[in-house]
Amino acid sequence: MLTFSEKHTALSRPLEASLLRALIGLLHTGRPPVVVCIGTDRVIGDCLGPMVGTLLEKTAGGQLPVYGTLRSTVHALNLPSISAEINKRHPGQPVIAVDASLGSCETVGSVLVRCGCLHPGAGVSKRLPAVGDIAITGIVGRETRHPYLDLQTVRLSAVAEMAERTAACILEACGLI
């Protein structure tokens, strides 16, 4: 697993480098990856994905297929149908999945990038379909025995900063900035 902690540096270079290494093997299609940003705008700690999606949509200007924004979220109820739509509309294209997560005190503020699918909802005991070829997970807060409460008490400014850096890294890794 490739990791980058935003607590240790204000630069996005380590995250961008990790993402670029993960993308190299998947970009053989010559087409841009599809980005699926999972979460909801109704819970601060779970809005990382939709915030990243909104930033990508605004900045990439249609050059990057993006699913999941603050206006049109990808969440537990519509994830299966969105996944089917992506498979139909973008066959063979690599998929980057972005989601928020809870973790230990030491990992809060970290963005994890790894090859392989993302398992959304695992932290709140939801069984949802796996998504993506590359998983980007932002650790937005500390996990306790009350994950729903943990997600509701995350600082919006921290999530917004992580979203900006993550979106910039995706755009840079895809050659769009």
N, CA and C atoms as a LAMMPS dump frame, in Angstrom:
ITEM: TIMESTEP
0
ITEM: NUMBER OF ATOMS
531
ITEM: BOX BOUNDS ff ff ff
-5.0000000000000000e+02 5.0000000000000000e+02
-5.0000000000000000e+02 5.0000000000000000e+02
-5.0000000000000000e+02 5.0000000000000000e+02
ITEM: ATOMS id mol type element x y z
1 1 1 N 0.849 -1.175 0
2 1 2 C 0 0 0
3 1 3 C 0.892 1.235 0
4 2 1 N 0.573 2.173 -0.865
5 2 2 C 1.287 3.426 -0.946
6 2 3 C 0.528 4.434 -0.121
7 3 1 N 1.219 5.169 0.72
8 3 2 C 0.505 6.119 1.567
9 3 3 C 1.158 7.481 1.535
10 4 1 N 0.372 8.467 1.859
11 4 2 C 0.842 9.838 1.979
12 4 3 C 0.067 10.466 3.101
13 5 1 N 0.75 11.082 4.034
14 5 2 C 0.057 11.732 5.129
15 5 3 C 0.125 13.236 4.949
16 6 1 N -1.035 13.854 4.883
17 6 2 C -1.083 15.301 4.723
18 6 3 C -0.619 16.035 5.968
19 7 1 N -0.513 15.339 7.088
20 7 2 C -0.06 15.99 8.314
21 7 3 C 1.422 16.336 8.241
22 8 1 N 2.157 15.612 7.434
23 8 2 C 3.607 15.764 7.42
24 8 3 C 4.139 16.725 6.376
25 9 1 N 3.346 17.023 5.355
26 9 2 C 3.807 17.927 4.316
27 9 3 C 2.619 18.595 3.646
28 10 1 N 2.828 19.798 3.189
29 10 2 C 1.765 20.507 2.482
30 10 3 C 1.82 20.21 0.983
31 11 1 N 2.839 19.5 0.528
32 11 2 C 2.981 19.207 -0.888
33 11 3 C 2.209 17.957 -1.266
34 12 1 N 1.7 17.942 -2.486
35 12 2 C 0.96 16.77 -2.936
36 12 3 C 1.845 15.82 -3.717
37 13 1 N 3.113 16.089 -3.876
38 13 2 C 4.004 15.249 -4.677
39 13 3 C 4.014 13.779 -4.269
40 14 1 N 4.132 13.417 -2.988
41 14 2 C 4.13 11.989 -2.655
42 14 3 C 2.827 11.299 -3.052
43 15 1 N 1.701 11.957 -2.865
44 15 2 C 0.419 11.376 -3.239
45 15 3 C 0.332 11.261 -4.749
46 16 1 N 0.722 12.302 -5.471
47 16 2 C 0.684 12.277 -6.929
48 16 3 C 1.587 11.177 -7.462
49 17 1 N 2.783 11.028 -6.893
50 17 2 C 3.707 9.989 -7.341
51 17 3 C 3.125 8.603 -7.088
52 18 1 N 2.488 8.405 -5.942
53 18 2 C 1.863 7.118 -5.627
54 18 3 C 0.74 6.815 -6.611
55 19 1 N -0.07 7.813 -6.891
56 19 2 C -1.183 7.631 -7.807
57 19 3 C -0.674 7.362 -9.22
58 20 1 N 0.339 8.085 -9.638
59 20 2 C 0.895 7.886 -10.97
60 20 3 C 1.457 6.475 -11.113
61 21 1 N 2.184 5.99 -10.106
62 21 2 C 2.704 4.616 -10.156
63 21 3 C 1.566 3.617 -10.256
64 22 1 N 0.498 3.854 -9.54
65 22 2 C -0.65 2.944 -9.581
66 22 3 C -1.353 2.989 -10.934
67 23 1 N -1.389 4.16 -11.552
68 23 2 C -2.082 4.318 -12.828
69 23 3 C -1.308 3.779 -14.022
70 24 1 N 0.012 3.755 -13.949
71 24 2 C 0.824 3.398 -15.108
72 24 3 C 0.384 2.085 -15.736
73 25 1 N 0.174 1.071 -14.922
74 25 2 C -0.229 -0.222 -15.456
75 25 3 C -1.642 -0.253 -15.998
76 26 1 N -2.45 0.714 -15.649
77 26 2 C -3.856 0.695 -16.056
78 26 3 C -4.172 1.611 -17.233
79 27 1 N -3.255 2.45 -17.621
80 27 2 C -3.563 3.446 -18.644
81 27 3 C -3.223 2.972 -20.056
82 28 1 N -3.098 1.679 -20.249
83 28 2 C -2.774 1.13 -21.557
84 28 3 C -3.893 1.336 -22.579
85 29 1 N -5.071 1.692 -22.151
86 29 2 C -6.189 1.877 -23.069
87 29 3 C -6.068 3.174 -23.865
88 30 1 N -5.267 4.104 -23.375
89 30 2 C -5.152 5.39 -24.041
90 30 3 C -6.322 6.316 -23.745
91 31 1 N -7.27 5.84 -22.971
92 31 2 C -8.418 6.66 -22.593
93 31 3 C -8.282 7.034 -21.125
94 32 1 N -8.848 8.16 -20.741
95 32 2 C -8.727 8.56 -19.337
96 32 3 C -9.471 7.597 -18.426
97 33 1 N -9.009 7.494 -17.195
98 33 2 C -9.736 6.637 -16.257
99 33 3 C -11.079 7.261 -15.901
100 34 1 N -11.961 6.436 -15.418
101 34 2 C -13.237 6.878 -14.869
102 34 3 C -13.008 7.054 -13.375
103 35 1 N -13.53 8.126 -12.807
104 35 2 C -13.37 8.367 -11.373
105 35 3 C -14.73 8.255 -10.708
106 36 1 N -14.811 7.367 -9.706
107 36 2 C -16.034 7.176 -8.947
108 36 3 C -15.78 7.694 -7.539
109 37 1 N -16.499 8.733 -7.168
110 37 2 C -16.308 9.393 -5.872
111 37 3 C -17.498 9.06 -4.979
112 38 1 N -17.254 8.241 -3.977
113 38 2 C -18.323 7.66 -3.173
114 38 3 C -18.521 8.448 -1.873
115 39 1 N -19.768 8.635 -1.501
116 39 2 C -20.074 9.308 -0.239
117 39 3 C -21.358 10.098 -0.353
118 40 1 N -21.624 10.853 0.689
119 40 2 C -22.848 11.656 0.734
120 40 3 C -22.519 13.066 1.214
121 41 1 N -23.33 14.005 0.803
122 41 2 C -23.164 15.384 1.262
123 41 3 C -23.905 15.624 2.567
124 42 1 N -24.536 14.597 3.117
125 42 2 C -25.332 14.747 4.338
126 42 3 C -24.552 14.497 5.623
127 43 1 N -23.331 13.973 5.483
128 43 2 C -22.475 13.702 6.637
129 43 3 C -21.085 14.243 6.309
130 44 1 N -20.584 15.162 7.121
131 44 2 C -19.312 15.816 6.825
132 44 3 C -18.197 14.81 6.561
133 45 1 N -18.067 13.815 7.41
134 45 2 C -16.98 12.858 7.265
135 45 3 C -17.099 11.973 6.045
136 46 1 N -18.273 11.909 5.456
137 46 2 C -18.479 11.057 4.286
138 46 3 C -18.553 11.861 2.992
139 47 1 N -18.269 13.152 3.048
140 47 2 C -18.392 13.978 1.845
141 47 3 C -17.071 14.147 1.092
142 48 1 N -16.004 13.466 1.522
143 48 2 C -14.725 13.576 0.806
144 48 3 C -14.893 13.196 -0.66
145 49 1 N -15.489 12.038 -0.933
146 49 2 C -15.668 11.604 -2.317
147 49 3 C -16.434 12.615 -3.158
148 50 1 N -17.631 13.015 -2.74
149 50 2 C -18.377 13.994 -3.532
150 50 3 C -17.652 15.342 -3.702
151 51 1 N -16.877 15.743 -2.7
152 51 2 C -16.11 16.989 -2.841
153 51 3 C -15.026 16.824 -3.903
154 52 1 N -14.341 15.681 -3.89
155 52 2 C -13.326 15.411 -4.916
156 52 3 C -13.988 15.393 -6.287
157 53 1 N -15.12 14.712 -6.401
158 53 2 C -15.833 14.64 -7.672
159 53 3 C -16.246 16.002 -8.198
160 54 1 N -16.733 16.855 -7.325
161 54 2 C -17.136 18.202 -7.723
162 54 3 C -15.938 18.997 -8.229
163 55 1 N -14.822 18.922 -7.517
164 55 2 C -13.614 19.627 -7.944
165 55 3 C -13.111 19.095 -9.286
166 56 1 N -13.134 17.787 -9.464
167 56 2 C -12.694 17.2 -10.736
168 56 3 C -13.6 17.629 -11.876
169 57 1 N -14.897 17.593 -11.638
170 57 2 C -15.86 17.975 -12.667
171 57 3 C -15.655 19.422 -13.109
172 58 1 N -15.433 20.31 -12.153
173 58 2 C -15.23 21.727 -12.467
174 58 3 C -13.905 21.963 -13.192
175 59 1 N -12.878 21.273 -12.783
176 59 2 C -11.537 21.53 -13.307
177 59 3 C -11.253 20.794 -14.609
178 60 1 N -11.702 19.557 -14.732
179 60 2 C -11.361 18.738 -15.904
180 60 3 C -12.184 19.103 -17.128
181 61 1 N -13.263 19.822 -16.951
182 61 2 C -14.058 20.29 -18.084
183 61 3 C -14.515 19.192 -19.025
184 62 1 N -14.957 18.066 -18.492
185 62 2 C -15.47 16.993 -19.331
186 62 3 C -14.413 16.052 -19.883
187 63 1 N -13.136 16.307 -19.618
188 63 2 C -12.069 15.442 -20.127
189 63 3 C -11.897 14.169 -19.311
190 64 1 N -12.547 14.116 -18.157
191 64 2 C -12.414 12.993 -17.247
192 64 3 C -13.814 12.562 -16.803
193 65 1 N -14.218 11.327 -17.114
194 65 2 C -15.535 10.884 -16.648
195 65 3 C -15.558 10.802 -15.117
196 66 1 N -16.487 11.52 -14.497
197 66 2 C -16.579 11.573 -13.037
198 66 3 C -17.998 11.209 -12.617
199 67 1 N -18.088 10.282 -11.684
200 67 2 C -19.355 9.9 -11.077
201 67 3 C -19.25 10.185 -9.588
202 68 1 N -20.21 10.917 -9.059
203 68 2 C -20.246 11.247 -7.639
204 68 3 C -19.757 12.653 -7.38
205 69 1 N -20.704 13.563 -7.231
206 69 2 C -20.418 14.966 -6.921
207 69 3 C -21.338 15.38 -5.78
208 70 1 N -21.174 16.595 -5.311
209 70 2 C -22.056 17.079 -4.25
210 70 3 C -23.507 17.17 -4.721
211 71 1 N -23.728 17.415 -6.003
212 71 2 C -25.09 17.496 -6.539
213 71 3 C -25.682 16.138 -6.872
214 72 1 N -24.82 15.203 -7.222
215 72 2 C -25.276 13.88 -7.649
216 72 3 C -24.36 12.831 -7.027
217 73 1 N -24.674 12.444 -5.804
218 73 2 C -23.786 11.568 -5.045
219 73 3 C -23.911 10.099 -5.467
220 74 1 N -22.82 9.378 -5.255
221 74 2 C -22.809 7.927 -5.405
222 74 3 C -22.743 7.378 -3.983
223 75 1 N -23.761 6.629 -3.59
224 75 2 C -23.878 6.179 -2.212
225 75 3 C -24.401 4.746 -2.184
226 76 1 N -24.641 4.232 -0.994
227 76 2 C -25.026 2.831 -0.814
228 76 3 C -26.244 2.433 -1.657
229 77 1 N -27.219 3.304 -1.79
230 77 2 C -28.449 2.936 -2.49
231 77 3 C -28.302 2.886 -4.002
232 78 1 N -27.435 3.732 -4.567
233 78 2 C -27.332 3.757 -6.029
234 78 3 C -26.015 3.191 -6.568
235 79 1 N -25.125 2.744 -5.697
236 79 2 C -23.832 2.227 -6.148
237 79 3 C -23.966 1.071 -7.134
238 80 1 N -24.835 0.081 -6.901
239 80 2 C -24.938 -1.007 -7.885
240 80 3 C -25.357 -0.524 -9.276
241 81 1 N -26.322 0.39 -9.354
242 81 2 C -26.763 0.877 -10.667
243 81 3 C -25.712 1.765 -11.315
244 82 1 N -24.999 2.56 -10.528
245 82 2 C -23.922 3.398 -11.081
246 82 3 C -22.801 2.512 -11.608
247 83 1 N -22.457 1.468 -10.871
248 83 2 C -21.415 0.536 -11.33
249 83 3 C -21.811 -0.109 -12.657
250 84 1 N -23.067 -0.499 -12.781
251 84 2 C -23.554 -1.092 -14.031
252 84 3 C -23.478 -0.074 -15.171
253 85 1 N -23.83 1.167 -14.882
254 85 2 C -23.767 2.221 -15.901
255 85 3 C -22.331 2.457 -16.351
256 86 1 N -21.398 2.464 -15.412
257 86 2 C -19.986 2.657 -15.756
258 86 3 C -19.499 1.515 -16.636
259 87 1 N -19.84 0.285 -16.281
260 87 2 C -19.427 -0.867 -17.081
261 87 3 C -19.982 -0.799 -18.5
262 88 1 N -21.201 -0.285 -18.632
263 88 2 C -21.838 -0.176 -19.946
264 88 3 C -21.261 0.979 -20.772
265 89 1 N -21.08 2.141 -20.132
266 89 2 C -20.64 3.344 -20.855
267 89 3 C -19.131 3.444 -21.045
268 90 1 N -18.368 2.764 -20.183
269 90 2 C -16.905 2.887 -20.22
270 90 3 C -16.242 1.515 -20.141
271 91 1 N -16.593 0.605 -21.041
272 91 2 C -16.028 -0.748 -20.953
273 91 3 C -14.507 -0.739 -21.12
274 92 1 N -13.84 -1.443 -20.243
275 92 2 C -12.396 -1.573 -20.334
276 92 3 C -11.591 -0.399 -19.82
277 93 1 N -12.259 0.694 -19.451
278 93 2 C -11.518 1.84 -18.924
279 93 3 C -11.163 1.589 -17.465
280 94 1 N -9.958 2.013 -17.061
281 94 2 C -9.601 1.864 -15.649
282 94 3 C -10.488 2.759 -14.786
283 95 1 N -10.759 2.295 -13.568
284 95 2 C -11.631 3.026 -12.659
285 95 3 C -10.861 3.368 -11.383
286 96 1 N -10.872 4.656 -11.039
287 96 2 C -10.31 5.134 -9.773
288 96 3 C -11.487 5.355 -8.831
289 97 1 N -11.447 4.729 -7.67
290 97 2 C -12.515 4.891 -6.68
291 97 3 C -11.985 5.71 -5.506
292 98 1 N -12.754 6.711 -5.086
293 98 2 C -12.371 7.603 -3.994
294 98 3 C -13.43 7.514 -2.901
295 99 1 N -12.979 7.365 -1.661
296 99 2 C -13.926 7.301 -0.551
297 99 3 C -13.243 7.765 0.725
298 100 1 N -14.036 8.123 1.705
299 100 2 C -13.54 8.493 3.032
300 100 3 C -13.538 7.262 3.921
301 101 1 N -12.726 7.329 4.955
302 101 2 C -12.661 6.234 5.909
303 101 3 C -12.275 6.776 7.273
304 102 1 N -12.478 5.957 8.271
305 102 2 C -12.016 6.267 9.618
306 102 3 C -10.806 5.395 9.906
307 103 1 N -9.944 5.851 10.8
308 103 2 C -8.751 5.081 11.124
309 103 3 C -8.24 5.402 12.511
310 104 1 N -7.017 5.007 12.769
311 104 2 C -6.396 5.279 14.065
312 104 3 C -5.981 6.748 14.135
313 105 1 N -5.692 7.211 15.338
314 105 2 C -5.274 8.605 15.537
315 105 3 C -4.08 8.962 14.656
316 106 1 N -3.152 8.028 14.532
317 106 2 C -1.923 8.287 13.774
318 106 3 C -2.176 8.425 12.278
319 107 1 N -3.244 7.84 11.774
320 107 2 C -3.483 7.865 10.33
321 107 3 C -4.463 8.946 9.884
322 108 1 N -5.102 9.631 10.814
323 108 2 C -6.045 10.685 10.437
324 108 3 C -5.302 11.745 9.626
325 109 1 N -5.872 12.123 8.494
326 109 2 C -5.249 13.085 7.601
327 109 3 C -4.459 12.428 6.489
328 110 1 N -4.349 11.115 6.524
329 110 2 C -3.613 10.39 5.487
330 110 3 C -4.513 10.084 4.303
331 111 1 N -3.894 10.013 3.149
332 111 2 C -4.574 9.579 1.945
333 111 3 C -3.848 8.323 1.483
334 112 1 N -4.574 7.23 1.363
335 112 2 C -3.985 5.955 0.979
336 112 3 C -4.324 5.654 -0.469
337 113 1 N -3.337 5.257 -1.236
338 113 2 C -3.526 4.888 -2.632
339 113 3 C -3.037 3.462 -2.789
340 114 1 N -3.866 2.624 -3.398
341 114 2 C -3.412 1.259 -3.646
342 114 3 C -4.077 0.709 -4.897
343 115 1 N -3.374 -0.187 -5.549
344 115 2 C -3.962 -0.897 -6.674
345 115 3 C -4.961 -1.897 -6.113
346 116 1 N -6.063 -2.033 -6.786
347 116 2 C -7.11 -2.944 -6.342
348 116 3 C -8.381 -2.182 -6.046
349 117 1 N -9.417 -2.933 -5.799
350 117 2 C -10.733 -2.322 -5.615
351 117 3 C -10.915 -1.748 -4.21
352 118 1 N -11.871 -0.862 -4.138
353 118 2 C -12.265 -0.225 -2.885
354 118 3 C -13.513 -0.938 -2.376
355 119 1 N -13.611 -1.093 -1.072
356 119 2 C -14.779 -1.72 -0.457
357 119 3 C -15.532 -0.659 0.349
358 120 1 N -16.401 0.118 -0.317
359 120 2 C -17.098 1.19 0.389
360 120 3 C -18.044 0.65 1.451
361 121 1 N -18.179 1.428 2.524
362 121 2 C -19.118 1.094 3.575
363 121 3 C -18.622 0.076 4.586
364 122 1 N -17.431 -0.47 4.389
365 122 2 C -16.932 -1.51 5.292
366 122 3 C -16.818 -0.994 6.733
367 123 1 N -16.432 0.272 6.894
368 123 2 C -16.252 0.834 8.233
369 123 3 C -17.537 1.003 9.022
370 124 1 N -18.657 0.997 8.328
371 124 2 C -19.955 1.111 9.009
372 124 3 C -20.783 -0.156 8.803
373 125 1 N -20.081 -1.246 8.557
374 125 2 C -20.665 -2.597 8.434
375 125 3 C -21.692 -2.727 7.319
376 126 1 N -21.477 -2.02 6.213
377 126 2 C -22.352 -2.168 5.045
378 126 3 C -21.65 -3.096 4.05
379 127 1 N -22.421 -3.935 3.414
380 127 2 C -21.891 -4.833 2.387
381 127 3 C -22.28 -4.273 1.028
382 128 1 N -21.346 -3.604 0.406
383 128 2 C -21.579 -2.985 -0.893
384 128 3 C -20.63 -3.596 -1.916
385 129 1 N -20.963 -3.461 -3.198
386 129 2 C -20.072 -4.024 -4.211
387 129 3 C -18.715 -3.321 -4.216
388 130 1 N -17.673 -4.096 -4.475
389 130 2 C -16.327 -3.53 -4.613
390 130 3 C -16.301 -2.671 -5.878
391 131 1 N -15.497 -1.606 -5.841
392 131 2 C -15.447 -0.655 -6.949
393 131 3 C -13.997 -0.326 -7.284
394 132 1 N -13.69 -0.274 -8.573
395 132 2 C -12.445 0.303 -9.029
396 132 3 C -11.277 -0.632 -9.22
397 133 1 N -10.274 -0.081 -9.903
398 133 2 C -8.997 -0.733 -10.133
399 133 3 C -7.926 -0.116 -9.252
400 134 1 N -8.148 1.133 -8.875
401 134 2 C -7.272 1.863 -7.956
402 134 3 C -8.157 2.443 -6.87
403 135 1 N -7.757 2.26 -5.622
404 135 2 C -8.525 2.755 -4.48
405 135 3 C -7.786 3.915 -3.835
406 136 1 N -8.495 5.015 -3.652
407 136 2 C -7.967 6.166 -2.915
408 136 3 C -8.873 6.357 -1.708
409 137 1 N -8.285 6.254 -0.533
410 137 2 C -9.054 6.377 0.696
411 137 3 C -8.472 7.487 1.553
412 138 1 N -9.286 8.455 1.906
413 138 2 C -8.866 9.527 2.802
414 138 3 C -9.313 9.209 4.214
415 139 1 N -8.375 9.181 5.146
416 139 2 C -8.707 8.912 6.546
417 139 3 C -9.119 10.244 7.167
418 140 1 N -10.421 10.439 7.296
419 140 2 C -10.96 11.739 7.706
420 140 3 C -11.107 11.911 9.211
421 141 1 N -11.117 10.807 9.943
422 141 2 C -11.302 10.913 11.382
423 141 3 C -10.927 9.633 12.099
424 142 1 N -10.965 9.722 13.419
425 142 2 C -10.603 8.603 14.286
426 142 3 C -11.791 7.659 14.45
427 143 1 N -11.5 6.371 14.365
428 143 2 C -12.539 5.366 14.51
429 143 3 C -12.702 4.958 15.972
430 144 1 N -13.96 4.912 16.398
431 144 2 C -14.293 4.408 17.731
432 144 3 C -15.391 3.359 17.557
433 145 1 N -16.076 3.055 18.627
434 145 2 C -17.166 2.083 18.544
435 145 3 C -18.423 2.673 17.915
436 146 1 N -18.402 3.972 17.61
437 146 2 C -19.577 4.656 17.067
438 146 3 C -19.232 5.317 15.726
439 147 1 N -19.08 4.527 14.654
440 147 2 C -18.615 5.091 13.386
441 147 3 C -19.509 6.184 12.813
442 148 1 N -20.813 6.072 12.962
443 148 2 C -21.703 7.108 12.424
444 148 3 C -21.484 8.44 13.147
445 149 1 N -21.316 8.401 14.439
446 149 2 C -21.023 9.617 15.199
447 149 3 C -19.644 10.152 14.83
448 150 1 N -18.677 9.262 14.663
449 150 2 C -17.325 9.672 14.275
450 150 3 C -17.354 10.44 12.955
451 151 1 N -18.124 9.958 11.978
452 151 2 C -18.209 10.626 10.676
453 151 3 C -18.92 11.971 10.765
454 152 1 N -19.815 12.127 11.71
455 152 2 C -20.562 13.384 11.848
456 152 3 C -19.763 14.475 12.553
457 153 1 N -18.701 14.108 13.248
458 153 2 C -17.954 15.1 14.021
459 153 3 C -16.598 15.443 13.404
460 154 1 N -16.403 15.088 12.169
461 154 2 C -15.169 15.413 11.455
462 154 3 C -15.18 16.891 11.078
463 155 1 N -14.005 17.512 11.076
464 155 2 C -13.909 18.93 10.702
465 155 3 C -14.031 19.094 9.183
466 156 1 N -14.952 19.937 8.76
467 156 2 C -15.166 20.182 7.338
468 156 3 C -13.91 20.75 6.678
469 157 1 N -13.191 21.618 7.368
470 157 2 C -11.984 22.211 6.778
471 157 3 C -10.938 21.148 6.453
472 158 1 N -10.826 20.137 7.293
473 158 2 C -9.864 19.054 7.037
474 158 3 C -10.288 18.234 5.819
475 159 1 N -11.576 17.954 5.707
476 159 2 C -12.078 17.19 4.566
477 159 3 C -11.897 17.996 3.28
478 160 1 N -12.191 19.287 3.327
479 160 2 C -12.051 20.137 2.144
480 160 3 C -10.597 20.193 1.683
481 161 1 N -9.67 20.309 2.603
482 161 2 C -8.248 20.348 2.246
483 161 3 C -7.814 19.022 1.622
484 162 1 N -8.237 17.91 2.204
485 162 2 C -7.908 16.602 1.631
486 162 3 C -8.515 16.453 0.236
487 163 1 N -9.729 16.937 0.045
488 163 2 C -10.398 16.849 -1.252
489 163 3 C -9.646 17.655 -2.306
490 164 1 N -9.226 18.858 -1.956
491 164 2 C -8.484 19.691 -2.905
492 164 3 C -7.185 19.02 -3.33
493 165 1 N -6.457 18.485 -2.373
494 165 2 C -5.188 17.831 -2.69
495 165 3 C -5.4 16.551 -3.483
496 166 1 N -6.4 15.792 -3.123
497 166 2 C -6.664 14.543 -3.833
498 166 3 C -7.083 14.821 -5.272
499 167 1 N -7.978 15.778 -5.473
500 167 2 C -8.421 16.136 -6.83
501 167 3 C -7.241 16.632 -7.657
502 168 1 N -6.407 17.482 -7.082
503 168 2 C -5.241 17.995 -7.814
504 168 3 C -4.31 16.857 -8.209
505 169 1 N -4.131 15.903 -7.329
506 169 2 C -3.252 14.76 -7.629
507 169 3 C -3.819 13.891 -8.735
508 170 1 N -5.122 13.68 -8.732
509 170 2 C -5.75 12.888 -9.806
510 170 3 C -5.582 13.616 -11.134
511 171 1 N -5.849 14.911 -11.142
512 171 2 C -5.716 15.678 -12.382
513 171 3 C -4.289 15.66 -12.896
514 172 1 N -3.326 15.806 -12.003
515 172 2 C -1.929 15.799 -12.405
516 172 3 C -1.503 14.417 -12.911
517 173 1 N -1.913 13.375 -12.216
518 173 2 C -1.548 12.022 -12.617
519 173 3 C -2.161 11.671 -13.986
520 174 1 N -3.32 12.26 -14.301
521 174 2 C -3.974 12.025 -15.583
522 174 3 C -3.505 13.002 -16.652
523 175 1 N -2.572 13.87 -16.311
524 175 2 C -2.035 14.822 -17.289
525 175 3 C -2.97 15.954 -17.638
526 176 1 N -3.877 16.287 -16.743
527 176 2 C -4.871 17.327 -17.035
528 176 3 C -4.515 18.678 -16.419
529 177 1 N -3.462 18.744 -15.615
530 177 2 C -2.957 20.046 -15.132
531 177 3 C -1.45 20.025 -15.172
